[in-house]
Amino acid sequence: SFRVLRARMSSVDAAMKAHHGAFKAVGAFQAAARPLYAGAVCRQPRPGQAASTTRAGSEHPTLAELAEGPYFVLALLLDAATLCCADAACRLLRQLNRARIGPWRALGARVFHGLELEREGVFEQPAVDLERGEVGCVGGRKLARIDWKGRFHHFRADVPTFCAPFGGPEITTVAHPDEVAYFRCRLCTDILDDNSSSGVYLEVEVLANPDNLSMAVVDFEAGGCSSVTFSPDTGAVIRERKVREAPRKVEGAYIQPLPTVPPGRRFHGLMGLYLRQGRLAFFRRCDGGAGSAASSGAAEEGPEQTQRRSGSREGTEDQRATSSNTSPQTDMGPWETTGFISDLGWAEGRRLTPCLAFRDEGAYRVRVVCVGSQPPLASDRWSADSQGGDAGWSGFDWEVGAPTIPEAAEAA
């Protein structure tokens, strides 16, 4: 038996020596494919393979790799025209730009901050979601299906326009006396509150004025009956509240922070309103120097103001350029401002509607030239001797007819 066992061991040893050459090379054992070893330890790349892969990845990153985060950060720096070019260049960029966290939504939220369109809601919260009570689904699937690029262009086209029967950004004819042209956009006072770092500035250009017109904001949207009106002809700001419908009775107060235009002249030029942190300011720039540059709020538009105006909302930059190219070339006087002349204590609700009021019918020519975030002049003061409240205001009440500002106030 011992001989038999020894013979078997000799045969096994001979077999092992015969196959010893398969594992003679260095690393051959590790190179053998073994099913139980797969997944436990990553296979080392071949010499030179890792270097070539790293080099290719660093020199030529793909758009898919940028889509993981860096692209959305970089895209926030792009304007509307550049985003349109990116959409046309690549299908992947087009999909990324229209995403819920994409640049079209971020750009619209920044450009149209504090503004709302009728039946559309604010830019980031469509009215359909508000009606369904889905206010808390901003990060859900409902908003993920919104075409943010299409919504941006819709807001850009409709914000600087008037409601029916006028329509469009320009008014050429007023058919009835005491006509009121309401802007399609509304000012969201709950967004433009004390915590907001930016405001909303609206500006119109008056090219033809056969009688008299004013710029105002009203609180009719929430069922209120009050308004604040700026008259560019008299330089006065009028605050009114209707206390009785029939016979109509109105109570209010007025203040005159700016001088009147020269006698016998109608106002032509630029006027605007600015709402920021719950405070209202009005602006005026008369053509031909009709206003008084010596008034407390007057100043020339310097380089800083020009730069701020050029950085107004992108939705109306092209319209401002068109207006400046087609307007008659006249000598414009300096910008004048009432300063922050009124707070919003008179208003009801959270929405204000800007509008233009026309005293008589006729062939006017008035158009919106700017819906921005910065006014032409810095308004960091209250006009009424920095006291705020009702300081400097004079009260009045009237029935049926319109209020009359005393001659002494007009001559002040």
WOGIQUI-V205937 format. One record per run of one state. SS is the DSSP state (~ for helix, > for strand, _ for the rest). FROM is the first residue (numbers start at 1). TO is the last residue. If there is no record, write none. Layout:
# WOGIQUI-V205937
ss=<SS & SS>
from=<FROM & FROM>
to=<TO & TO>
This chain:
# WOGIQUI-V205937
ss=<_ & ~ & _ & ~ & _ & ~ & _ & ~ & _ & ~ & _ & ~ & _ & ~ & _ & ~ & _ & ~ & _ & ~ & _ & > & _ & > & _ & > & ~ & _ & ~ & _ & ~ & _ & > & _ & > & _ & > & _ & > & _ & > & _ & > & _ & ~ & _ & > & _ & > & _ & > & _ & > & _ & > & _ & > & _ & ~ & _ & ~ & _ & > & _ & > & _ & > & _ & > & _ & > & _ & > & _ & ~ & _>
from=<1 & 2 & 19 & 20 & 24 & 28 & 32 & 35 & 38 & 49 & 60 & 63 & 67 & 70 & 76 & 80 & 90 & 91 & 98 & 103 & 112 & 115 & 118 & 121 & 123 & 126 & 127 & 132 & 141 & 145 & 148 & 159 & 162 & 163 & 170 & 172 & 174 & 175 & 179 & 189 & 200 & 209 & 213 & 219 & 220 & 223 & 226 & 232 & 236 & 245 & 249 & 256 & 269 & 277 & 279 & 288 & 299 & 300 & 303 & 311 & 314 & 327 & 332 & 333 & 335 & 344 & 351 & 359 & 362 & 363 & 365 & 373 & 394 & 400 & 407 & 412>
to=<1 & 18 & 19 & 23 & 27 & 31 & 34 & 37 & 48 & 59 & 62 & 66 & 69 & 75 & 79 & 89 & 90 & 97 & 102 & 111 & 114 & 117 & 120 & 122 & 125 & 126 & 131 & 140 & 144 & 147 & 158 & 161 & 162 & 169 & 171 & 173 & 174 & 178 & 188 & 199 & 208 & 212 & 218 & 219 & 222 & 225 & 231 & 235 & 244 & 248 & 255 & 268 & 276 & 278 & 287 & 298 & 299 & 302 & 310 & 313 & 326 & 331 & 332 & 334 & 343 & 350 & 358 & 361 & 362 & 364 & 372 & 393 & 399 & 406 & 411 & 412>
